[in-house]
Every structure is written in C-alpha cells, then in structure tokens.
Amino acid sequence: MSVAKHIELTADSPDSFEEAIKNGVAKAGETVDGITAVWVQGQQALIEDGQVASFRVQMKATFVLKD
C-alpha cells in the first residue's frame, strides 16, 4: 500500500511561471525524494518600478512516503 503526502511550496523566477515551477521542484527535490506531481494553486507577477520583476507560483508537491 502506498501513502502520499503534500507539501506547500512558493517559488520565484525572473523569467517565467514555468521556470518558477521548475525552480521550486528542483529545490524541493534536494531534500524530498519521490516527488510525483505538483498542483499550481496560484500565480503572481511581482512589480517593481511599474515593470514585471519576477514571477511567483504557489503550489503543492505530492510525494510517496517510503515503506
């Protein structure tokens, strides 16, 4: 029997939402094994001086617990 767990992540990128997702998964993968999926719950564009400065995503990552 498998049991999965979710963790909440927030990640940024100066380039795109897609890159922010990749950054978050890569960083979480340094300490969490077996990430199988992420669910993007929200997106924000951060503004500085009237321009988009970075892209932020809030997401949940799913991973399977070891037996």
Gaussian input, Z-matrix of N, CA and C with variables (Angstrom, degrees):
# hf/3-21g

backbone

0 1
 N
 C     1     B1
 C     2     B2     1     A1
 N     3     B3     2     A2     1     D1
 C     4     B4     3     A3     2     D2
 C     5     B5     4     A4     3     D3
 N     6     B6     5     A5     4     D4
 C     7     B7     6     A6     5     D5
 C     8     B8     7     A7     6     D6
 N     9     B9     8     A8     7     D7
 C    10    B10     9     A9     8     D8
 C    11    B11    10    A10     9     D9
 N    12    B12    11    A11    10    D10
 C    13    B13    12    A12    11    D11
 C    14    B14    13    A13    12    D12
 N    15    B15    14    A14    13    D13
 C    16    B16    15    A15    14    D14
 C    17    B17    16    A16    15    D15
 N    18    B18    17    A17    16    D16
 C    19    B19    18    A18    17    D17
 C    20    B20    19    A19    18    D18
 N    21    B21    20    A20    19    D19
 C    22    B22    21    A21    20    D20
 C    23    B23    22    A22    21    D21
 N    24    B24    23    A23    22    D22
 C    25    B25    24    A24    23    D23
 C    26    B26    25    A25    24    D24
 N    27    B27    26    A26    25    D25
 C    28    B28    27    A27    26    D26
 C    29    B29    28    A28    27    D27
 N    30    B30    29    A29    28    D28
 C    31    B31    30    A30    29    D29
 C    32    B32    31    A31    30    D30
 N    33    B33    32    A32    31    D31
 C    34    B34    33    A33    32    D32
 C    35    B35    34    A34    33    D33
 N    36    B36    35    A35    34    D34
 C    37    B37    36    A36    35    D35
 C    38    B38    37    A37    36    D36
 N    39    B39    38    A38    37    D37
 C    40    B40    39    A39    38    D38
 C    41    B41    40    A40    39    D39
 N    42    B42    41    A41    40    D40
 C    43    B43    42    A42    41    D41
 C    44    B44    43    A43    42    D42
 N    45    B45    44    A44    43    D43
 C    46    B46    45    A45    44    D44
 C    47    B47    46    A46    45    D45
 N    48    B48    47    A47    46    D46
 C    49    B49    48    A48    47    D47
 C    50    B50    49    A49    48    D48
 N    51    B51    50    A50    49    D49
 C    52    B52    51    A51    50    D50
 C    53    B53    52    A52    51    D51
 N    54    B54    53    A53    52    D52
 C    55    B55    54    A54    53    D53
 C    56    B56    55    A55    54    D54
 N    57    B57    56    A56    55    D55
 C    58    B58    57    A57    56    D56
 C    59    B59    58    A58    57    D57
 N    60    B60    59    A59    58    D58
 C    61    B61    60    A60    59    D59
 C    62    B62    61    A61    60    D60
 N    63    B63    62    A62    61    D61
 C    64    B64    63    A63    62    D62
 C    65    B65    64    A64    63    D63
 N    66    B66    65    A65    64    D64
 C    67    B67    66    A66    65    D65
 C    68    B68    67    A67    66    D66
 N    69    B69    68    A68    67    D67
 C    70    B70    69    A69    68    D68
 C    71    B71    70    A70    69    D69
 N    72    B72    71    A71    70    D70
 C    73    B73    72    A72    71    D71
 C    74    B74    73    A73    72    D72
 N    75    B75    74    A74    73    D73
 C    76    B76    75    A75    74    D74
 C    77    B77    76    A76    75    D75
 N    78    B78    77    A77    76    D76
 C    79    B79    78    A78    77    D77
 C    80    B80    79    A79    78    D78
 N    81    B81    80    A80    79    D79
 C    82    B82    81    A81    80    D80
 C    83    B83    82    A82    81    D81
 N    84    B84    83    A83    82    D82
 C    85    B85    84    A84    83    D83
 C    86    B86    85    A85    84    D84
 N    87    B87    86    A86    85    D85
 C    88    B88    87    A87    86    D86
 C    89    B89    88    A88    87    D87
 N    90    B90    89    A89    88    D88
 C    91    B91    90    A90    89    D89
 C    92    B92    91    A91    90    D90
 N    93    B93    92    A92    91    D91
 C    94    B94    93    A93    92    D92
 C    95    B95    94    A94    93    D93
 N    96    B96    95    A95    94    D94
 C    97    B97    96    A96    95    D95
 C    98    B98    97    A97    96    D96
 N    99    B99    98    A98    97    D97
 C   100   B100    99    A99    98    D98
 C   101   B101   100   A100    99    D99
 N   102   B102   101   A101   100   D100
 C   103   B103   102   A102   101   D101
 C   104   B104   103   A103   102   D102
 N   105   B105   104   A104   103   D103
 C   106   B106   105   A105   104   D104
 C   107   B107   106   A106   105   D105
 N   108   B108   107   A107   106   D106
 C   109   B109   108   A108   107   D107
 C   110   B110   109   A109   108   D108
 N   111   B111   110   A110   109   D109
 C   112   B112   111   A111   110   D110
 C   113   B113   112   A112   111   D111
 N   114   B114   113   A113   112   D112
 C   115   B115   114   A114   113   D113
 C   116   B116   115   A115   114   D114
 N   117   B117   116   A116   115   D115
 C   118   B118   117   A117   116   D116
 C   119   B119   118   A118   117   D117
 N   120   B120   119   A119   118   D118
 C   121   B121   120   A120   119   D119
 C   122   B122   121   A121   120   D120
 N   123   B123   122   A122   121   D121
 C   124   B124   123   A123   122   D122
 C   125   B125   124   A124   123   D123
 N   126   B126   125   A125   124   D124
 C   127   B127   126   A126   125   D125
 C   128   B128   127   A127   126   D126
 N   129   B129   128   A128   127   D127
 C   130   B130   129   A129   128   D128
 C   131   B131   130   A130   129   D129
 N   132   B132   131   A131   130   D130
 C   133   B133   132   A132   131   D131
 C   134   B134   133   A133   132   D132
 N   135   B135   134   A134   133   D133
 C   136   B136   135   A135   134   D134
 C   137   B137   136   A136   135   D135
 N   138   B138   137   A137   136   D136
 C   139   B139   138   A138   137   D137
 C   140   B140   139   A139   138   D138
 N   141   B141   140   A140   139   D139
 C   142   B142   141   A141   140   D140
 C   143   B143   142   A142   141   D141
 N   144   B144   143   A143   142   D142
 C   145   B145   144   A144   143   D143
 C   146   B146   145   A145   144   D144
 N   147   B147   146   A146   145   D145
 C   148   B148   147   A147   146   D146
 C   149   B149   148   A148   147   D147
 N   150   B150   149   A149   148   D148
 C   151   B151   150   A150   149   D149
 C   152   B152   151   A151   150   D150
 N   153   B153   152   A152   151   D151
 C   154   B154   153   A153   152   D152
 C   155   B155   154   A154   153   D153
 N   156   B156   155   A155   154   D154
 C   157   B157   156   A156   155   D155
 C   158   B158   157   A157   156   D156
 N   159   B159   158   A158   157   D157
 C   160   B160   159   A159   158   D158
 C   161   B161   160   A160   159   D159
 N   162   B162   161   A161   160   D160
 C   163   B163   162   A162   161   D161
 C   164   B164   163   A163   162   D162
 N   165   B165   164   A164   163   D163
 C   166   B166   165   A165   164   D164
 C   167   B167   166   A166   165   D165
 N   168   B168   167   A167   166   D166
 C   169   B169   168   A168   167   D167
 C   170   B170   169   A169   168   D168
 N   171   B171   170   A170   169   D169
 C   172   B172   171   A171   170   D170
 C   173   B173   172   A172   171   D171
 N   174   B174   173   A173   172   D172
 C   175   B175   174   A174   173   D173
 C   176   B176   175   A175   174   D174
 N   177   B177   176   A176   175   D175
 C   178   B178   177   A177   176   D176
 C   179   B179   178   A178   177   D177
 N   180   B180   179   A179   178   D178
 C   181   B181   180   A180   179   D179
 C   182   B182   181   A181   180   D180
 N   183   B183   182   A182   181   D181
 C   184   B184   183   A183   182   D182
 C   185   B185   184   A184   183   D183
 N   186   B186   185   A185   184   D184
 C   187   B187   186   A186   185   D185
 C   188   B188   187   A187   186   D186
 N   189   B189   188   A188   187   D187
 C   190   B190   189   A189   188   D188
 C   191   B191   190   A190   189   D189
 N   192   B192   191   A191   190   D190
 C   193   B193   192   A192   191   D191
 C   194   B194   193   A193   192   D192
 N   195   B195   194   A194   193   D193
 C   196   B196   195   A195   194   D194
 C   197   B197   196   A196   195   D195
 N   198   B198   197   A197   196   D196
 C   199   B199   198   A198   197   D197
 C   200   B200   199   A199   198   D198

   B1=1.4418
   B2=1.5250
   B3=1.3142
   B4=1.4597
   B5=1.5199
   B6=1.3194
   B7=1.4606
   B8=1.5218
   B9=1.3204
   B10=1.4553
   B11=1.5257
   B12=1.3201
   B13=1.4534
   B14=1.5179
   B15=1.3457
   B16=1.4586
   B17=1.5247
   B18=1.3121
   B19=1.4623
   B20=1.5194
   B21=1.3123
   B22=1.4552
   B23=1.5190
   B24=1.3253
   B25=1.4601
   B26=1.5163
   B27=1.3217
   B28=1.4571
   B29=1.5236
   B30=1.3237
   B31=1.4613
   B32=1.5221
   B33=1.3390
   B34=1.4607
   B35=1.5191
   B36=1.3306
   B37=1.4567
   B38=1.5218
   B39=1.3160
   B40=1.4673
   B41=1.5264
   B42=1.3541
   B43=1.4605
   B44=1.5269
   B45=1.3684
   B46=1.4610
   B47=1.5246
   B48=1.3501
   B49=1.4556
   B50=1.5270
   B51=1.3298
   B52=1.4697
   B53=1.5272
   B54=1.3183
   B55=1.4601
   B56=1.5293
   B57=1.3225
   B58=1.4660
   B59=1.5290
   B60=1.3250
   B61=1.4683
   B62=1.5227
   B63=1.3155
   B64=1.4720
   B65=1.5263
   B66=1.3332
   B67=1.4664
   B68=1.5295
   B69=1.3319
   B70=1.4627
   B71=1.5089
   B72=1.3266
   B73=1.4642
   B74=1.5341
   B75=1.3203
   B76=1.4740
   B77=1.5280
   B78=1.3271
   B79=1.4668
   B80=1.5244
   B81=1.3314
   B82=1.4653
   B83=1.5246
   B84=1.3330
   B85=1.4556
   B86=1.5154
   B87=1.3496
   B88=1.4649
   B89=1.5294
   B90=1.3378
   B91=1.4630
   B92=1.5224
   B93=1.3358
   B94=1.4685
   B95=1.5230
   B96=1.3357
   B97=1.4609
   B98=1.5273
   B99=1.3175
   B100=1.4522
   B101=1.5092
   B102=1.3438
   B103=1.4611
   B104=1.5285
   B105=1.3372
   B106=1.4622
   B107=1.5227
   B108=1.3362
   B109=1.4691
   B110=1.5172
   B111=1.3240
   B112=1.4597
   B113=1.5235
   B114=1.3013
   B115=1.4575
   B116=1.5179
   B117=1.3227
   B118=1.4595
   B119=1.5276
   B120=1.3273
   B121=1.4561
   B122=1.5211
   B123=1.3196
   B124=1.4573
   B125=1.5080
   B126=1.3190
   B127=1.4593
   B128=1.5234
   B129=1.3308
   B130=1.4532
   B131=1.5165
   B132=1.3120
   B133=1.4618
   B134=1.5236
   B135=1.3133
   B136=1.4591
   B137=1.5268
   B138=1.3148
   B139=1.4598
   B140=1.5201
   B141=1.3246
   B142=1.4653
   B143=1.5166
   B144=1.3176
   B145=1.4644
   B146=1.5294
   B147=1.3300
   B148=1.4544
   B149=1.5175
   B150=1.3223
   B151=1.4653
   B152=1.5219
   B153=1.3299
   B154=1.4630
   B155=1.5281
   B156=1.3344
   B157=1.4646
   B158=1.5280
   B159=1.3386
   B160=1.4583
   B161=1.5289
   B162=1.3169
   B163=1.4589
   B164=1.5189
   B165=1.3294
   B166=1.4627
   B167=1.5198
   B168=1.3345
   B169=1.4594
   B170=1.5163
   B171=1.3287
   B172=1.4567
   B173=1.5195
   B174=1.3236
   B175=1.4613
   B176=1.5170
   B177=1.3245
   B178=1.4540
   B179=1.5191
   B180=1.3235
   B181=1.4604
   B182=1.5273
   B183=1.3274
   B184=1.4599
   B185=1.5253
   B186=1.3224
   B187=1.4607
   B188=1.5214
   B189=1.3187
   B190=1.4618
   B191=1.5190
   B192=1.3182
   B193=1.4648
   B194=1.5188
   B195=1.3234
   B196=1.4611
   B197=1.5186
   B198=1.3469
   B199=1.4662
   B200=1.5045
   A1=109.26
   A2=116.74
   A3=121.89
   A4=110.62
   A5=114.50
   A6=121.46
   A7=107.32
   A8=116.35
   A9=121.35
   A10=109.90
   A11=114.80
   A12=121.85
   A13=108.59
   A14=116.65
   A15=122.35
   A16=109.31
   A17=116.19
   A18=121.47
   A19=107.75
   A20=116.65
   A21=121.10
   A22=109.40
   A23=115.82
   A24=122.79
   A25=110.08
   A26=116.40
   A27=123.05
   A28=105.82
   A29=116.95
   A30=120.77
   A31=109.90
   A32=115.55
   A33=122.43
   A34=111.45
   A35=115.13
   A36=123.05
   A37=108.23
   A38=117.71
   A39=118.93
   A40=112.50
   A41=117.42
   A42=121.10
   A43=115.45
   A44=118.15
   A45=119.07
   A46=110.82
   A47=115.12
   A48=120.42
   A49=110.18
   A50=116.81
   A51=120.68
   A52=110.86
   A53=116.72
   A54=120.78
   A55=110.86
   A56=117.50
   A57=120.87
   A58=110.43
   A59=117.11
   A60=121.05
   A61=109.90
   A62=116.76
   A63=120.74
   A64=111.10
   A65=117.15
   A66=121.06
   A67=110.81
   A68=116.53
   A69=120.41
   A70=112.57
   A71=117.16
   A72=121.11
   A73=110.41
   A74=116.72
   A75=120.10
   A76=111.09
   A77=117.18
   A78=120.34
   A79=110.74
   A80=118.19
   A81=121.14
   A82=110.53
   A83=117.28
   A84=122.08
   A85=113.63
   A86=117.56
   A87=120.53
   A88=111.77
   A89=116.69
   A90=119.59
   A91=114.05
   A92=117.65
   A93=121.82
   A94=108.17
   A95=116.44
   A96=120.90
   A97=110.62
   A98=116.27
   A99=121.69
   A100=116.59
   A101=118.76
   A102=119.81
   A103=107.69
   A104=115.45
   A105=120.12
   A106=113.12
   A107=117.36
   A108=120.10
   A109=109.74
   A110=116.12
   A111=121.60
   A112=108.64
   A113=114.95
   A114=122.52
   A115=106.64
   A116=116.90
   A117=121.77
   A118=107.54
   A119=115.65
   A120=121.67
   A121=112.32
   A122=116.89
   A123=119.44
   A124=111.74
   A125=114.58
   A126=121.77
   A127=108.62
   A128=116.02
   A129=121.96
   A130=108.82
   A131=116.26
   A132=121.29
   A133=106.15
   A134=116.55
   A135=121.47
   A136=109.08
   A137=116.50
   A138=122.54
   A139=110.85
   A140=116.26
   A141=123.09
   A142=108.44
   A143=116.56
   A144=122.26
   A145=112.24
   A146=116.28
   A147=121.04
   A148=115.48
   A149=117.67
   A150=122.39
   A151=110.30
   A152=116.41
   A153=120.25
   A154=108.21
   A155=115.47
   A156=121.06
   A157=111.58
   A158=116.81
   A159=119.10
   A160=109.67
   A161=113.78
   A162=122.85
   A163=108.28
   A164=116.53
   A165=121.55
   A166=109.44
   A167=115.80
   A168=121.62
   A169=109.69
   A170=115.32
   A171=122.52
   A172=105.18
   A173=116.45
   A174=119.63
   A175=111.33
   A176=114.95
   A177=122.64
   A178=107.36
   A179=115.72
   A180=121.06
   A181=108.19
   A182=115.81
   A183=122.19
   A184=109.21
   A185=115.76
   A186=120.09
   A187=109.39
   A188=115.75
   A189=122.41
   A190=109.11
   A191=115.65
   A192=120.62
   A193=110.36
   A194=114.95
   A195=119.91
   A196=110.38
   A197=115.47
   A198=120.41
   A199=111.09
   D1=134.54
   D2=178.38
   D3=-102.89
   D4=144.11
   D5=175.44
   D6=-126.17
   D7=131.70
   D8=-179.39
   D9=-111.39
   D10=156.38
   D11=179.31
   D12=-132.66
   D13=153.71
   D14=177.09
   D15=-115.55
   D16=143.25
   D17=169.56
   D18=-126.50
   D19=149.69
   D20=178.88
   D21=-95.80
   D22=136.82
   D23=-178.85
   D24=-130.06
   D25=148.80
   D26=168.45
   D27=-128.32
   D28=131.00
   D29=-177.47
   D30=-140.56
   D31=151.44
   D32=-178.15
   D33=-122.90
   D34=159.34
   D35=171.52
   D36=-152.57
   D37=142.04
   D38=174.95
   D39=-77.47
   D40=-9.43
   D41=-171.56
   D42=-103.78
   D43=-45.75
   D44=-174.20
   D45=-167.62
   D46=164.29
   D47=174.24
   D48=-64.03
   D49=-40.56
   D50=179.49
   D51=-59.25
   D52=-42.97
   D53=179.21
   D54=-67.03
   D55=-35.33
   D56=176.83
   D57=-62.95
   D58=-41.52
   D59=176.88
   D60=-61.47
   D61=-47.80
   D62=179.94
   D63=-60.66
   D64=-41.31
   D65=179.15
   D66=-62.13
   D67=-44.21
   D68=-179.58
   D69=-64.46
   D70=-43.86
   D71=179.48
   D72=-65.21
   D73=-42.23
   D74=-179.81
   D75=-63.35
   D76=-44.43
   D77=-178.84
   D78=-67.44
   D79=-44.40
   D80=178.52
   D81=-62.72
   D82=-36.08
   D83=-179.56
   D84=-65.51
   D85=-14.67
   D86=176.48
   D87=-69.90
   D88=-26.06
   D89=-177.70
   D90=-123.67
   D91=-12.27
   D92=-179.03
   D93=-120.35
   D94=123.30
   D95=178.06
   D96=-90.28
   D97=149.72
   D98=169.34
   D99=78.55
   D100=28.94
   D101=176.07
   D102=-64.78
   D103=126.61
   D104=-176.03
   D105=-108.81
   D106=-21.62
   D107=-177.62
   D108=-165.68
   D109=159.34
   D110=169.84
   D111=-131.37
   D112=146.19
   D113=176.83
   D114=-116.95
   D115=114.02
   D116=-179.87
   D117=-79.80
   D118=117.05
   D119=-176.99
   D120=-93.35
   D121=-27.77
   D122=-177.40
   D123=-161.44
   D124=158.78
   D125=178.50
   D126=-136.54
   D127=144.50
   D128=175.63
   D129=-139.43
   D130=143.43
   D131=169.18
   D132=-106.06
   D133=122.43
   D134=-179.35
   D135=-88.25
   D136=132.69
   D137=-173.15
   D138=-110.38
   D139=133.47
   D140=172.82
   D141=-132.72
   D142=128.47
   D143=179.69
   D144=53.80
   D145=38.89
   D146=176.99
   D147=76.34
   D148=7.81
   D149=-179.27
   D150=-124.70
   D151=151.14
   D152=175.25
   D153=-68.11
   D154=120.91
   D155=-177.72
   D156=-99.37
   D157=-34.86
   D158=178.69
   D159=-162.12
   D160=166.22
   D161=-178.31
   D162=-115.71
   D163=133.33
   D164=-177.52
   D165=-124.99
   D166=139.98
   D167=174.93
   D168=-125.31
   D169=144.44
   D170=169.94
   D171=-110.36
   D172=129.82
   D173=-175.84
   D174=-148.14
   D175=162.55
   D176=171.90
   D177=-112.78
   D178=132.14
   D179=177.00
   D180=-106.34
   D181=137.15
   D182=179.13
   D183=-105.91
   D184=134.61
   D185=174.35
   D186=-141.58
   D187=151.95
   D188=-178.63
   D189=-90.59
   D190=130.88
   D191=178.19
   D192=-73.83
   D193=143.65
   D194=178.55
   D195=-72.02
   D196=148.52
   D197=178.56
   D198=-71.32

